[in-house]
């Protein structure tokens, strides 16, 4: 039996999911740059678990503007995929 809320991408696909959302909103070049910058700011080696995605989303949301909007979307997606919704971003 599958969990209907846990139907999204997992593992390496979470990275692609986050990057695709950023590049769709910000454009390819800026989206990739922001993705790398946020990984560094969040002290994440990659986005590979729902909890990673949640931490990434919180860090992204702090940037404001369209980046914050994408961060909010990714945060909801992370929780729907099983993230504990506990911030690791100081």
BAFI-3210 file (N, C-alpha, C; in Angstrom, 3 decimals, decimal comma, padded with zeros to 6 digits):
// residues 90
n [1|2|3|4|5|6|7|8|9|10|11|12|13|14|15|16|17|18|19|20|21|22|23|24|25|26|27|28|29|30|31|32|33|34|35|36|37|38|39|40|41|42|43|44|45|46|47|48|49|50|51|52|53|54|55|56|57|58|59|60|61|62|63|64|65|66|67|68|69|70|71|72|73|74|75|76|77|78|79|80|81|82|83|84|85|86|87|88|89|90]
n.u [000,841|000,537|001,475|-000,591|000,254|002,913|004,119|005,873|009,016|012,034|015,237|017,868|016,104|014,789|016,590|016,612|013,952|013,781|015,652|014,512|012,156|013,247|014,670|012,622|011,209|013,171|014,832|017,278|020,136|020,322|018,760|020,261|022,542|021,489|020,534|022,944|024,142|022,311|022,412|024,986|024,729|022,850|024,320|024,239|025,076|023,701|020,366|018,629|016,807|013,469|013,678|016,058|015,165|013,285|014,880|016,438|014,391|013,604|015,883|016,009|013,611|014,174|015,375|013,644|011,311|010,800|012,321|011,703|009,053|009,301|010,678|008,678|006,858|008,487|008,862|006,284|006,011|008,052|007,096|004,779|005,990|007,022|008,781|010,034|009,607|011,160|013,261|016,639|018,110|019,962]
n.v [-001,178|002,223|005,453|008,167|010,813|010,662|010,656|011,879|012,865|011,128|010,748|011,215|012,413|014,375|016,469|017,208|017,968|020,263|021,929|022,169|023,596|026,021|026,863|027,112|029,310|031,316|031,249|029,485|029,904|031,680|030,226|027,836|028,951|030,137|027,817|026,428|028,338|028,440|025,801|025,852|027,933|026,728|024,694|022,136|019,082|018,159|017,934|015,471|014,166|014,394|016,011|017,420|018,890|020,492|022,068|023,353|024,778|026,567|028,161|029,262|030,691|032,820|034,662|036,339|037,860|036,326|034,094|033,490|032,755|030,389|028,955|028,665|027,008|024,736|024,057|023,230|021,044|019,440|018,798|017,392|015,185|013,948|015,290|016,359|018,945|020,518|023,098|023,405|025,476|028,137]
n.w [000,000|-000,798|000,427|000,025|000,267|000,012|-002,578|-004,253|-005,843|-004,986|-003,316|-005,607|-007,364|-005,915|-005,824|-008,539|-008,775|-007,064|-008,322|-010,864|-010,276|-009,423|-011,746|-013,557|-012,616|-012,212|-014,401|-016,372|-015,952|-013,676|-011,881|-011,498|-010,321|-007,970|-006,750|-006,151|-004,453|-002,317|-001,377|-000,300|001,641|003,323|004,257|003,155|001,584|-000,609|-001,993|-000,925|000,660|002,072|004,383|003,870|001,677|002,929|004,677|002,758|001,479|003,489|003,786|001,229|001,221|002,864|001,279|-000,037|-002,431|-005,660|-005,172|-002,527|-002,881|-004,375|-002,459|-000,495|-001,866|-002,207|000,455|001,290|-000,437|000,598|003,188|002,495|001,470|003,633|005,350|008,509|009,196|010,827|011,421|010,398|009,897|010,997]
ca.u [000,000|001,333|000,989|-000,951|000,994|004,338|004,156|006,773|010,352|012,890|016,663|018,396|015,008|014,465|017,503|016,098|012,675|014,066|016,338|013,542|011,274|014,019|014,986|011,374|010,827|014,269|015,637|018,250|021,415|020,145|018,237|021,377|023,407|020,788|020,515|024,265|024,341|021,456|023,004|026,119|024,205|022,144|025,303|023,763|025,855|022,763|018,973|018,379|015,732|012,471|014,191|016,986|014,354|012,677|015,933|016,728|013,276|013,646|016,988|015,585|012,534|014,744|015,926|012,623|010,923|010,424|013,043|010,903|007,860|009,719|010,984|007,413|006,357|009,331|008,599|005,043|006,316|008,863|006,217|003,919|006,819|007,420|009,746|009,588|009,316|011,989|014,303|018,039|018,759|020,076]
ca.v [000,000|003,439|006,628|009,120|012,051|010,384|010,191|012,715|012,374|010,744|010,640|012,150|013,123|015,571|017,518|017,635|018,635|021,604|022,692|022,451|024,676|027,268|027,296|027,487|030,650|032,287|031,067|028,401|030,314|032,181|029,129|026,962|029,708|030,240|026,474|026,174|029,265|028,048|024,579|026,287|028,663|025,788|023,681|020,840|018,554|017,986|017,779|014,056|013,661|015,435|016,953|018,296|019,793|021,463|022,997|024,127|025,694|027,631|029,050|029,950|031,610|033,997|035,563|037,258|037,878|035,077|033,011|033,129|032,052|029,022|028,336|028,257|025,860|023,571|023,684|022,449|019,770|018,648|018,284|016,372|014,005|013,323|016,057|016,591|020,379|021,145|023,865|023,227|026,708|029,048]
ca.w [000,000|-000,865|001,142|-001,013|000,426|-000,195|-003,956|-005,038|-006,148|-003,861|-003,589|-006,610|-008,013|-005,131|-006,310|-009,838|-008,508|-006,534|-009,359|-011,925|-009,822|-009,446|-013,107|-014,221|-012,156|-012,282|-015,604|-016,219|-015,365|-012,314|-011,063|-011,100|-009,413|-006,684|-006,172|-005,565|-003,335|-001,190|-000,804|000,519|002,799|004,202|004,660|002,685|000,464|-001,712|-001,582|-001,208|001,508|002,323|005,379|003,142|000,869|003,846|005,102|001,554|001,246|004,491|003,435|000,015|001,579|003,521|000,271|-000,495|-003,837|-006,315|-004,507|-001,355|-003,361|-004,698|-001,176|000,121|-002,607|-001,888|001,846|001,295|-001,087|001,530|004,248|001,884|001,198|004,892|006,158|009,881|009,287|011,862|010,772|010,784|009,476|012,142]
c.u [000,888|000,663|000,659|-000,214|002,467|004,544|005,167|008,127|011,161|014,343|017,134|017,296|014,586|015,335|016,980|014,790|012,915|014,705|015,384|012,609|012,002|014,268|013,735|010,990|011,915|015,053|016,756|019,515|021,257|019,641|019,339|022,295|022,777|020,760|021,841|024,518|023,543|021,950|024,144|025,648|023,556|023,068|024,811|024,678|024,991|021,353|018,590|017,304|014,682|012,942|015,205|016,205|013,723|013,699|016,294|015,640|013,278|014,740|016,617|014,525|013,046|015,281|014,907|012,285|010,486|011,121|012,275|009,647|008,188|010,053|009,724|006,826|007,156|009,123|007,342|005,295|007,113|007,996|005,309|004,674|007,404|008,437|009,159|009,257|009,998|013,133|015,677|018,825|018,760|019,799]
c.v [001,245|004,556|007,692|010,453|011,885|009,860|010,926|012,084|012,070|010,735|011,666|012,959|014,364|016,744|018,090|018,407|020,072|022,482|023,072|023,588|026,011|027,757|027,692|028,925|031,688|032,256|030,083|028,838|030,775|031,074|028,197|027,658|029,812|028,879|026,181|027,071|028,848|026,749|024,945|026,994|027,736|024,694|022,266|020,355|018,396|017,975|016,350|013,434|014,761|016,459|017,914|019,339|020,869|022,505|023,918|025,177|026,850|028,640|029,880|031,003|032,890|035,023|036,581|037,092|036,534|033,881|032,545|032,363|030,600|028,279|027,858|027,028|024,600|023,110|022,834|021,076|018,861|018,017|017,191|015,082|013,405|014,070|016,304|018,056|021,034|021,818|023,509|024,462|027,665|030,467]
c.w [000,000|-000,091|000,107|-000,905|000,105|-001,615|-004,813|-005,256|-004,894|-004,296|-004,598|-007,298|-007,219|-005,549|-007,622|-009,684|-008,047|-007,612|-010,491|-011,521|-009,858|-010,868|-013,877|-013,862|-012,438|-013,585|-015,318|-015,486|-013,918|-011,386|-010,584|-010,103|-008,016|-005,990|-005,462|-004,360|-002,107|-000,570|000,135|001,786|003,812|004,731|004,345|001,563|-000,791|-001,137|-001,924|-000,328|001,661|003,372|004,764|002,345|001,740|004,292|003,937|001,334|002,237|004,177|002,200|000,334|002,223|002,536|-000,222|-001,967|-004,385|-005,679|-003,273|-001,763|-003,701|-003,402|-000,469|-000,541|-002,256|-000,450|001,977|000,684|-000,154|002,621|003,691|001,591|002,471|005,721|007,541|010,137|010,473|011,182|011,309|010,388|010,653|011,731]
res [x|x|x|x|x|x|x|x|x|x|x|x|x|x|x|x|x|x|x|x|x|x|x|x|x|x|x|x|x|x|x|x|x|x|x|x|x|x|x|x|x|x|x|x|x|x|x|x|x|x|x|x|x|x|x|x|x|x|x|x|x|x|x|x|x|x|x|x|x|x|x|x|x|x|x|x|x|x|x|x|x|x|x|x|x|x|x|x|x|x]
***
